[in-house]
Amino acid sequence: MFTVKQVLQDKGSDVWTIKPDQTVYSALKLMAEKNLGAVVVEESGVIKGIFSERDYARRSISGKVNIKEAKVSDLMTVNLITASLNETLDQCMAMMTDKKIRHIPIIDNGKLVGIISIGDIVNRIISDQEFNLKEMKNYILGSTL
C-alpha cells in the first residue's frame, strides 16, 4: 500500500500558507491563482488551522461576511487533522471520510512538509489500478502467444 511520503514524492511537497490575520479575500485570491482547495493557516512557523473552499462556503452563508474585511481566522478550521509521512493512503482516506474533510496537512518532526487532498489519493489509486491492469493484460497476452 502506498504511503503519504510516496504521494508527496510524486506530486511535490509545495504547501501554500496564509497568516490568520490576512483577509478571506486574500486567501481566496491565492487559492484561485494556485488552483488550491485549501491553504494551511500558519503564523511564525506554527500551524493555526486550515482554510478551505468548504470553510468559506459554509461559514459565510449568513451574508454577514465581508471577504475584504473578514480575517481568515474568523472562518478557518482550527481542529486540524494531520497525518505523517508514514501513514498509508487507506489510513488517510479513512480519516477524511470519518471527519468529512478533503485536505490533510502532513507533519514530519513537528514541521509542515506537505498537504494531500482526496483528489491526490484517488489519482494515486487510479494510477495504480491502471498499472496493475496493464501488467495483467501483458501477462495474459504473453502467456497465450
N, C-alpha and C positions, 0 to 999 in steps of 0.2 A: 504494500500500500504506500502511496506517495505521502511525503511529509510536507509541511509548510515550507521548510528550507528548500526543497526541490522546486516548488512552485515559484518561490522568490528568485531562485537562480534563473529560471526561465523568463519570468516577467520583469524582473528587476525589483529593486528594493526602494525605489523613489517613493517618498511619502511627503505629501504637501500638508503643511501645518498652518494654523492661524492662531492668533492670540485671542483670549477670551474677551478682551475689551474692543476688538475690532467689530465693525458693523456687520450685520447679517448681509447687507448688500455686498460688502467686500468679499465675504465668504462665498456667496452665490456667484459673484463675478469670477472668482478664482476657480470655482468648481466648473463653471461653464467654459472658461478658457482652457482648462486642463482635461475636460471631459471626465470629471470625477463625480461619483455619487456621494462622497463623504470626504471630509477633511478632519484630521486629528487636531484637537484644540490643545495647545501647548504653551507654557509660559516658563521661561528660564530653565528649559530642559525638563520640566515636569509636565506630564500629561494630565490635563484637567478634564478632558472628556472628548466627545466626538460630535461633529455637526454634520448631519446628513440631509439629503433631499426630503426624507421622511420626517425628520425633525421640523424642518421648515413647513412642510405641508400640513402636518398635524397640529403644530403649536401656533401657527399664525392664522388659523382658520377663523379666529374671533374677529378678524378685521381690524384689531386694535394695534397690530404690529406695523410700525413704520420701518421698513427694511433699511432705510438710510440712517435711522437713528438707533434702532434696537441693537443691542450687543449680542454677539454670538453666545455669550454666557447666559443670556435670557432664554435661549431656545435649545441649547446643546443637551445631549445626553451625558449625565455625569456618572451613572452607574455603569462603568465601562467593562465590557467583556473583552479579555485579551487572550492571546494564545502564544505559545512558544514555538521556536523553530522545529522542535522535535515532534510536535503534535501531528497526527495524521489528518488527511483531508476528511476522513469519516468522522473523526472527533470534532473537527471544526464545523462540518455540516450539521452534526447533531446539536452543537451549541447554537448555531444560527437558527435552526429550526425550533429548538426549545425556547430560545429567547426572542424569536421573531425579529432578528437583525440581519443585515445584509453585508456588513463590513466588520472585520476583526483586526485591530492593530496587533502587530507582532512584536513581542518584547523579548530581548535577549540580554541577560545580565543587567536588568533594570533599564535598558535603553531601547527606544523605539527603533526597530530595524526594518519595518515594512508594514504593509497592510494587505489583506486579501479580501476579496469580495466573493459572494456566492457565484458570480459570473466566472471568476478565476477558477473556482472549484469545478463548476460544470464544464468549462472549457477543457480542463485537465482530464476529467473523466471521459469526455467525448473523444479527446485525442488518444487516450489510452485504449479505448474500445475500438477505435478505427485501426490502430496499430495491431491490436490482437486479431481483429477480423482479417486484416491483410495477411498476417502471418499464418492464420488457419487456412485461408484460401490458397496461399502459396504451398503450404504443406499438402493440402488435399490435391491440388493440381499436380504438384510434383510427384506425389505417390501414384497417380493414375497414368503417368506417361510411360 
